[in-house]
Amino acid sequence: MSGLEIAWRAYKLSLGGRPSAISDGFAGEQRFFFSWAQAWKGQMREEYLRQTLASTPHAPPEYRANGPVSNLRGFYEAFNVAPGDRLYRDATRRVSFW
């Protein structure tokens, strides 16, 4: 979570106050989060998922991708996430380290 938040802040600083470029119909902010999700994409057979859950301390990729973004205000702004959306988390329940 904190690594993603630091990366997000660095991305915003890199823009130097300028708006992000639109590419293929997506803003830079959206593409930032797309790249985060791509880092965690994958498929597991149910048997392997069970074995992994029983033998490692790490959450499955889906939760490692979706959990952190549901806490970042930038994600909500980039995709206009609103109550009722799958990844919406009430602002009072979002985690922030800074």
Buried (B, 14 or more C-beta within 10 A) or exposed (E): BEEBBEEBEEBBEEEEEEEBEEEEEBBBBBBBBEEBEEEBEEEBEEEEBEEBEEEEEEBBBBEBBBBBBBBBEBBBEBBEBEEEEEBEBEEEEEEEEE
